[in-house]
Amino acid sequence: MTIFQWLIFFLIIQLIHGLGTWKLYKSAGYKPLISFIPFYNALVLMKIINRPWWWVILLLIPVVNLLILPVIWVETSKTFGKNSTTELVLSIITLGFFLFSINYSKNIKYISGRDVSSKTALGEWISSIIFAVILATIVHTYFIQPYIIPTGSLEKTLLVGDFLFVSKFHYGARVPQTAVSFPMVHDTIVGTGIRSYLNKPQIPYLRLPGFEKIKRNEIVTFSWPADTVRKFFVKEKGVKKPIDKKSNYVKRCVAIPSDTLEIINGLVHINGKISQMPFRAKPIYSYTAHNNKGVSVSKLIKLGIDIERKFKISEITQQKYNQIQPYIKGILDNNPDNFTVLTGSKGIPYEIRLKNRIVLTELTDYSRDLLLTKEEATIIRNSNLIDSLVRTFKTFKSYNTSFFPNDIKYNWNEDNFGPIVLPKKGSKVKLNSNNLPLYKKIIREYEKNELTLLDNEIKINGISTKDYTFKQDYYWMMGDNRYRSEDSRSWGFVPEDHIVGKPVFIWMSIEGINDGFKNWKIRWQRVFTTVNLEGEPKSYRWYFLFGILCLLGYSEFKKRIKKQPNKF
């Protein structure tokens, strides 16, 4: 919906409110016309139902207003003598239209100065729960959102099982565009698989002021531009989602608006120079290790190198496979007589092998492809465990649609890509049939224009043109685990309206998060460490625990003071 459409919708709501409550205002001693006046009618209504004026602010906050509206309908019904359970339920399930029956009844009973305190413990409990949910929704939507790292695209920098606090206010909180949504959940209601929102109506894009801009090489949380799945990790086609309900991704912003980005032999270049990564960044590159006697995986693991392992399993059965399946990353040969699998560095646990009588043999290769940081590569070279270690990258280019702009005219790959200029709000680009694939998604999808190309003539909204002016900023996001990261190299630019926030803290980190609860192990050294700061990560968990203890101590102290008799 456009701003004009929302204005019309808002005025219709005010009209409906006035028609359904004008006699109630009159009965409370106010002029009936007040019920039709936007904002002022809400302030007066709070006085009528004996509730604080700041409830009006809650009515103006998207999503939160869906929580406070039923409360106001119930409180209004109570104020005019409708206290039965049936009447209060009708106030909610009719979406407030039950007030019409009160408004147009012959005898309107206004209870002035009504006692709004809960008469029962259940009522007090419900009231507390509602406002706890409202507060949590405000914090979640506009200040801090928790997030878990589900994949290894930033591995070595951020790990699978890291739980993050993502700040919404650093870059400015994005006002929810989905007007009707279940609070504090994303695209589905937890445990049900049911969609948590309605596609319509949509609020126009608005971002609150922030106190900093996205800096080059910062880690950023954003809505995945290419998201067409209803649930994360479940592949589907054709699901169109609102921007704020697209799956959230965490990547490193390697290029900002106006930057010229080029990847040359696996190294990111910005504005003609090799990108200087922050100290904490752990970019991973592809290497090939060779040893004439075979590359010893076990010895590499002892050096702290995370490496995939190959095993041949004898006398495999379906039952045995089901037991080891969680630990298998890939099947290299599914022939039962030569069943060969790929696992993580920990292999298959001994107790699982013993219980299921699984006999396996680890395979040793003369050459192994490794994904390493530069520091890990140095450790291996200094260990004398291999004869050679060479960084590898794809130099051969072929025209394909696997990489952005997903057009056969471009022969880019993950190691050699670009050059490409990041669009900046207000900047202008010359358009032609050759570079149009770079910008057509921006023009059509992100900035909502009609675009046609016929006989080399480009038309935008039916007007022939040779250039285009961008309406927002765009960013380039990449994972540090460059060869296991689906990022901007696949789906292109990330618009400003897709930016969610800035990860600031790892508040919990669990190793084996996907291996079942029994296999969980807390990485205490990562708990309450910062994400984007310079220098070695420092845990603030003891400061946090001390703060919690102080808060609990203060709360207990206040309780004891209240219990003491007043001697004066």
C-alpha positions in Angstrom: 0.0 0.0 0.0 1.1 3.5 -0.8 1.2 6.3 1.7 -1.9 7.8 0.2 -3.7 4.5 0.4 -2.7 4.2 4.0 -4.0 7.7 4.7 -7.4 6.7 3.2 -7.4 3.5 5.2 -6.6 5.4 8.4 -9.4 7.9 7.8 -11.9 5.0 7.2 -10.8 3.5 10.5 -11.5 6.8 12.2 -14.9 7.0 10.6 -15.8 3.5 11.7 -14.6 4.3 15.3 -16.7 7.4 15.4 -19.8 5.7 14.1 -19.4 2.9 16.7 -18.6 5.0 19.8 -20.0 8.6 19.4 -22.8 7.9 21.9 -20.3 6.4 24.4 -18.3 9.7 24.3 -21.5 11.6 24.8 -22.5 9.4 27.8 -19.0 10.1 29.3 -19.6 13.8 29.1 -17.7 14.6 25.9 -18.9 16.0 22.6 -19.8 13.2 20.1 -17.7 14.9 17.4 -14.5 14.1 19.3 -15.0 10.4 18.5 -14.2 11.2 14.8 -11.1 13.4 15.4 -7.8 11.4 14.8 -5.4 11.0 17.7 -7.5 13.3 20.0 -10.2 10.7 20.1 -7.7 8.1 21.4 -6.5 10.4 24.1 -10.0 11.1 25.3 -10.9 7.4 25.1 -8.0 6.7 27.5 -9.6 9.2 30.0 -13.0 7.6 29.6 -11.7 4.0 30.3 -9.4 5.3 33.0 -6.2 4.2 31.4 -2.9 6.1 30.9 -2.4 8.4 27.9 0.7 6.6 26.8 -1.4 3.7 25.6 -2.0 5.9 22.6 1.7 5.5 21.7 1.3 1.8 21.7 -1.6 2.1 19.2 0.8 3.8 16.8 3.5 1.1 16.8 3.0 -1.6 14.1 2.5 -5.1 15.4 2.3 -3.8 19.0 -1.0 -2.1 18.1 -2.5 -5.6 17.4 -1.8 -6.5 21.0 -3.1 -3.4 22.7 -6.3 -3.0 20.6 -8.1 -6.1 22.1 -7.2 -4.8 25.6 -8.8 -1.4 24.7 -11.9 -3.1 23.3 -12.3 -5.1 26.6 -11.7 -2.1 28.8 -14.2 0.0 26.9 -16.8 -2.8 27.3 -16.2 -2.9 31.0 -16.4 0.9 31.3 -19.9 0.7 29.9 -21.1 -2.2 32.1 -20.4 -5.2 29.9 -18.5 -7.4 32.3 -19.7 -10.9 31.6 -17.2 -13.4 30.0 -19.4 -13.8 27.0 -19.5 -10.0 26.4 -15.8 -9.6 26.8 -15.1 -12.5 24.4 -17.5 -10.9 21.9 -15.5 -7.7 22.2 -12.4 -9.5 20.9 -13.7 -12.0 18.3 -15.8 -9.3 16.6 -12.7 -7.1 16.3 -14.2 -4.4 18.4 -17.5 -4.2 16.5 -19.3 -5.4 19.7 -19.0 -1.8 20.8 -21.6 -0.9 18.1 -24.2 -2.8 20.0 -23.4 -0.9 23.2 -23.3 2.4 21.4 -26.7 2.0 19.8 -28.4 0.4 22.8 -31.2 2.4 24.5 -29.6 2.4 27.9 -25.9 3.2 28.0 -24.4 2.7 31.5 -21.2 4.7 31.9 -19.1 3.8 35.0 -17.1 6.9 35.9 -13.8 6.4 37.7 -14.0 2.6 37.3 -11.5 0.6 39.4 -9.2 -0.9 36.8 -7.3 -3.2 39.1 -7.8 -7.0 38.5 -10.2 -8.6 40.9 -8.7 -12.1 40.6 -5.2 -13.6 40.5 -6.0 -14.9 37.0 -6.9 -11.5 35.8 -3.7 -10.0 37.2 -1.7 -12.8 35.6 -3.2 -12.3 32.2 -2.6 -8.5 32.4 1.0 -9.1 33.3 1.5 -11.5 30.5 0.0 -9.2 27.9 2.2 -6.3 28.8 5.3 -8.5 29.1 4.6 -9.6 25.5 4.1 -6.0 24.4 7.4 -4.9 26.0 9.2 -7.9 24.5 7.7 -7.2 21.1 8.9 -3.5 21.2 12.4 -4.6 22.2 12.5 -7.4 19.6 11.2 -5.2 16.8 13.0 -1.9 17.4 16.1 -2.6 19.6 17.6 -6.1 20.0 16.7 -9.3 18.1 18.2 -12.7 19.0 19.6 -14.7 16.1 21.4 -18.1 15.7 24.0 -18.9 13.2 22.6 -22.0 11.3 25.3 -22.4 8.6 29.1 -22.3 8.2 29.3 -19.4 5.7 31.2 -17.3 8.3 33.0 -20.3 9.8 36.1 -19.5 11.8 34.7 -16.0 12.4 31.2 -16.9 13.6 30.5 -20.5 14.3 27.4 -22.7 13.7 25.6 -22.6 17.1 26.6 -19.0 17.9 23.6 -17.1 19.4 23.7 -13.4 18.5 22.2 -10.2 19.8 21.5 -8.1 16.7 21.2 -4.4 17.3 18.3 -2.7 15.3 19.2 0.8 16.5 22.8 1.1 15.2 21.7 1.5 11.6 18.2 2.6 12.5 15.3 0.1 13.2 13.2 -0.9 10.2 9.5 -0.3 10.9 7.7 -3.6 10.2 6.1 -3.5 6.7 3.8 -6.4 7.5 1.0 -4.9 9.4 -0.6 -8.1 10.6 1.8 -10.6 12.2 2.2 -12.9 15.1 4.5 -11.2 17.7 8.1 -12.2 18.2 8.2 -14.9 15.5 9.5 -14.6 12.0 7.9 -16.3 9.0 6.3 -19.3 10.8 4.7 -19.9 14.2 7.2 -22.1 16.1 6.3 -25.8 16.1 3.4 -25.5 13.8 4.7 -24.7 10.3 1.9 -22.2 10.0 2.6 -18.8 8.3 2.8 -16.2 11.0 1.6 -13.2 9.0 -0.8 -11.9 6.4 0.6 -10.6 3.1 -1.7 -7.6 3.1 -1.9 -4.8 4.1 1.8 -3.7 3.7 3.1 -0.6 5.4 5.4 1.6 3.2 9.1 1.3 3.9 10.3 3.5 6.8 13.5 3.3 8.8 14.0 5.1 12.1 17.2 7.3 12.4 20.3 5.4 13.4 23.6 6.7 14.8 26.0 5.0 12.3 26.3 3.9 8.7 27.3 0.4 7.5 31.1 0.3 7.3 33.1 -1.7 4.8 33.8 -5.3 6.1 31.3 -5.1 9.0 29.3 -8.2 9.7 25.6 -7.4 9.0 22.2 -9.1 9.4 19.9 -8.6 6.5 16.8 -10.1 4.8 17.8 -12.6 2.1 16.9 -10.9 -1.2 16.4 -14.2 -3.1 14.2 -15.8 -0.4 11.3 -17.7 -2.0 10.9 -20.5 0.7 8.2 -20.6 3.4 10.6 -22.2 5.9 14.4 -21.9 6.2 16.2 -25.0 4.9 13.0 -26.2 3.2 13.3 -25.7 -0.6 10.3 -24.5 -2.4 9.5 -22.5 -5.5 7.2 -19.6 -6.0 6.7 -18.4 -2.4 6.6 -14.6 -2.4 7.3 -13.1 1.0 7.2 -9.5 2.3 10.7 -8.0 2.8 10.6 -8.1 6.6 9.5 -11.8 6.6 12.3 -13.0 4.3 14.8 -15.3 5.9 17.5 -13.4 7.8 21.2 -13.9 6.7 24.4 -12.9 8.4 27.3 -12.0 6.1 30.2 -9.6 5.9 29.5 -6.4 3.9 32.6 -6.3 1.7 31.5 -3.3 -0.4 29.3 -0.3 0.2 27.5 2.2 -2.1 29.8 3.7 -4.8 32.5 1.0 -4.3 33.9 -0.8 -7.4 34.2 -4.5 -6.5 36.3 -7.1 -8.3 37.4 -10.6 -7.3 40.7 -11.5 -8.8 42.0 -15.0 -8.2 39.9 -15.4 -5.1 41.0 -12.1 -3.5 38.4 -9.3 -3.1 39.5 -5.9 -4.6 37.7 -2.7 -3.6 38.4 0.4 -5.8 41.4 -1.2 -7.4 43.1 -2.4 -4.1 43.0 -5.7 -2.2 40.5 -5.4 0.6 42.0 -5.0 4.0 40.1 -7.3 6.4 39.6 -6.6 10.1 41.8 -8.4 12.6 39.0 -10.8 13.7 38.1 -11.7 10.1 39.0 -15.3 9.2 38.5 -15.6 5.5 38.9 -19.1 4.2 40.6 -20.0 0.9 41.0 -23.1 -1.1 44.3 -25.1 -1.0 45.6 -28.3 -2.3 47.9 -30.3 0.0 50.2 -33.1 -1.4 52.3 -35.7 0.2 54.0 -38.6 -1.6 53.3 -40.9 1.4 49.7 -39.7 1.8 48.2 -36.7 3.6 47.7 -37.7 7.2 44.2 -36.4 8.2 44.7 -37.4 11.9 47.9 -35.4 12.2 46.3 -32.4 10.6 43.4 -32.6 13.1 45.9 -32.7 15.9 47.2 -29.4 14.6 43.7 -27.9 15.0 42.8 -28.1 11.3 39.1 -28.8 10.7 39.2 -31.3 7.8 36.7 -33.6 6.2 37.4 -37.3 6.5 36.8 -40.2 4.1 35.8 -43.6 5.4 35.0 -47.0 3.7 32.3 -48.9 5.7 32.1 -52.6 5.5 28.9 -54.6 5.3 26.6 -51.6 5.4 22.9 -52.1 6.0 20.0 -49.7 6.0 19.7 -50.0 9.8 23.4 -49.2 10.3 23.2 -46.3 7.9 20.3 -44.8 9.8 22.4 -44.7 12.9 25.4 -43.0 11.4 23.5 -40.7 8.9 23.6 -37.6 11.2 27.4 -37.7 11.0 27.7 -38.1 7.2 28.3 -35.0 5.1 28.3 -36.8 1.8 28.4 -40.2 0.1 31.3 -40.7 -2.3 30.3 -44.3 -3.4 27.0 -45.9 -2.5 28.0 -49.4 -3.7 27.4 -51.7 -0.7 30.7 -53.5 -1.4 32.6 -50.2 -1.5 30.4 -47.8 0.6 32.5 -44.6 1.1 31.4 -41.6 3.0 32.5 -38.1 3.9 32.3 -36.9 7.5 33.4 -34.0 9.6 36.7 -33.9 11.5 35.3 -35.8 14.4 34.3 -38.8 12.2 31.7 -41.2 13.6 31.6 -41.5 17.4 33.2 -44.7 18.8 30.1 -45.6 20.9 27.9 -45.5 17.8 30.3 -47.7 15.9 30.6 -50.2 18.8 26.9 -50.4 19.5 26.0 -51.0 15.8 29.1 -53.1 15.0 30.2 -50.8 12.3 33.6 -51.5 10.8 35.2 -48.7 8.9 38.6 -47.8 7.4 39.9 -44.3 7.0 41.1 -43.6 3.5 44.3 -41.6 2.9 44.9 -39.6 -0.3 48.1 -38.3 -1.7 46.4 -35.0 -2.4 43.7 -33.3 -0.5 41.7 -30.2 -1.1 41.5 -28.1 2.0 39.6 -25.0 3.1 42.0 -23.0 5.3 42.6 -19.6 6.7 46.0 -18.0 5.9 47.0 -18.7 9.5 46.1 -22.4 9.2 48.0 -22.6 5.9 51.1 -21.2 7.7 50.8 -23.8 10.5 50.6 -26.7 8.0 53.6 -25.4 6.0 55.7 -25.2 9.2 54.7 -28.7 10.4 56.5 -30.7 7.7 53.5 -33.0 7.4 53.1 -32.3 3.6 55.4 -31.9 0.6 53.5 -28.9 -0.8 50.5 -26.6 0.0 49.3 -24.5 -2.9 46.4 -22.0 -2.9 44.0 -22.8 -5.7 41.3 -20.8 -7.5 39.3 -21.0 -10.7 41.0 -19.3 -13.6 38.9 -20.9 -16.3 35.8 -18.8 -17.1 32.7 -20.0 -18.8 29.4 -18.3 -19.7 26.8 -19.5 -17.3 23.8 -18.5 -15.2 25.1 -19.8 -11.8 26.5 -16.4 -10.7 25.1 -12.9 -10.6 23.7 -11.4 -12.8 22.6 -14.9 -13.8 22.8 -14.0 -17.4 24.6 -16.0 -20.2 26.4 -12.8 -21.3 28.6 -12.9 -18.2 31.4 -15.5 -17.6 32.1 -14.7 -13.9 32.8 -17.4 -11.2 33.4 -17.4 -7.4 37.1 -16.6 -7.8 37.1 -14.1 -10.7 34.2 -11.8 -10.6 33.4 -8.3 -11.8 34.3 -5.4 -11.9 30.9 -4.1 -10.7 29.9 -0.7 -9.2 27.7 -0.7 -6.1 24.7 1.6 -6.7 24.3 4.6 -4.5 21.0 6.5 -3.8 20.7 9.4 -6.2 23.5 8.2 -8.5 22.8 7.7 -12.2 23.8 4.8 -14.5 23.8 4.7 -18.3 21.7 1.8 -19.5 22.2 -0.5 -22.5 21.3 -4.0 -23.4 24.7 -5.3 -22.2 24.6 -3.9 -18.6 20.9 -4.1 -18.1 21.1 -7.6 -16.5 23.1 -6.0 -13.7 20.3 -3.6 -12.8 17.0 -5.1 -14.0 16.2 -6.7 -10.6 16.8 -3.4 -8.9 14.6 -1.5 -11.3 11.8 -4.0 -11.4 11.7 -5.7 -8.0 13.5 -3.5 -5.5 12.3 -0.1 -6.8 9.0 -1.2 -8.2 9.1 -0.1 -11.8 7.9 -1.6 -15.1 10.8 -2.4 -17.3 10.8 -3.6 -20.9 13.5 -4.2 -23.5 12.5 -4.4 -27.2 14.8 -4.0 -30.2 17.5 -2.5 -27.8 15.0 0.1 -26.7 14.7 0.3 -22.9 11.5 1.6 -21.4 10.8 2.3 -17.7 7.2 2.8 -16.8 6.4 3.1 -20.5 9.0 5.9 -21.2 12.0 5.3 -23.4 15.2 6.0 -21.5 19.0 5.6 -21.6 19.7 6.0 -17.9 18.4 5.3 -14.5 18.7 7.1 -11.1 18.8 4.7 -8.0 16.3 5.3 -5.2 18.2 3.6 -2.4 21.7 2.4 -1.4 23.0 -1.1 -2.2 25.5 -3.4 -0.5 27.6 -6.5 -1.4 27.5 -9.3 1.2 29.9 -12.3 1.3 30.7 -15.1 3.7 34.2 -15.5 5.1 34.0 -19.2 4.2 34.2 -18.2 0.6 33.7 -21.6 -1.0 30.7 -22.6 1.2 28.8 -19.5 1.2 25.7 -18.6 -0.8 26.1 -14.8 -1.0 26.0 -11.8 -3.3 28.0 -13.7 -5.9 24.9 -15.8 -6.4 22.0 -13.2 -6.0 23.6 -9.8 -6.3 23.0 -6.5 -4.5 21.4 -6.2 -1.1 19.1 -3.1 -0.9 19.1 -0.8 2.1 15.5 -1.7 2.9 16.6 -5.3 3.4 19.1 -4.4 6.2 18.0 -5.7 9.6 20.8 -4.7 12.0 24.3 -5.1 13.4 25.4 -8.2 15.4 26.9 -6.9 18.6 27.2 -9.8 21.0 27.5 -13.6 21.0 25.4 -14.3 24.1 25.6 -18.1 23.9 27.6 -20.5 21.8 26.8 -24.3 21.5 29.0 -26.8 19.7 27.0 -29.6 18.1 23.8 -27.6 18.0 22.5 -29.8 15.1 23.6 -33.1 16.7 20.9 -33.4 19.4 20.7 -32.1 22.9 22.9 -34.8 24.4 25.8 -33.8 22.2 25.6 -30.1 23.0 28.7 -28.4 24.5 28.9 -24.8 25.6 31.8 -22.8 24.2 32.3 -20.8 27.3 35.2 -18.8 25.8 32.7 -17.3 23.2 29.8 -16.5 25.6 29.2 -12.7 25.7 32.0 -11.8 23.3 31.7 -8.9 20.9 31.3 -9.4 17.2 32.5 -6.4 15.2 35.1 -4.8 17.5 38.9 -4.9 16.8 41.4 -6.9 18.8 41.1 -10.4 20.3 37.5 -11.3 21.3 37.0 -10.7 25.0 34.2 -12.5 27.0 32.1 -10.2 29.3 30.2 -13.1 30.8 31.4 -12.4 34.4 30.4 -8.8 34.1 27.0 -9.9 32.9 26.6 -12.4 35.7 27.7 -9.9 38.3 25.1 -7.4 37.0 22.4 -10.1 37.2 23.4 -10.9 40.9 23.3 -7.2 41.7 19.8 -6.8 40.2 18.5 -9.9 42.1 20.1 -8.6 45.3 18.6 -5.2 44.9 15.1 -6.7 44.3 15.4 -8.9 47.4 16.5 -5.9 49.5 13.5 -3.9 48.4 11.1 -6.8 49.3 12.6 -7.0 52.8 12.4 -3.2 53.4 8.7 -3.3 52.5 8.1 -6.2 55.0 9.6 -4.2 57.9 7.0 -2.3 60.1 7.1 1.4 60.0 8.4 2.6 63.4 7.3 6.2 62.9 
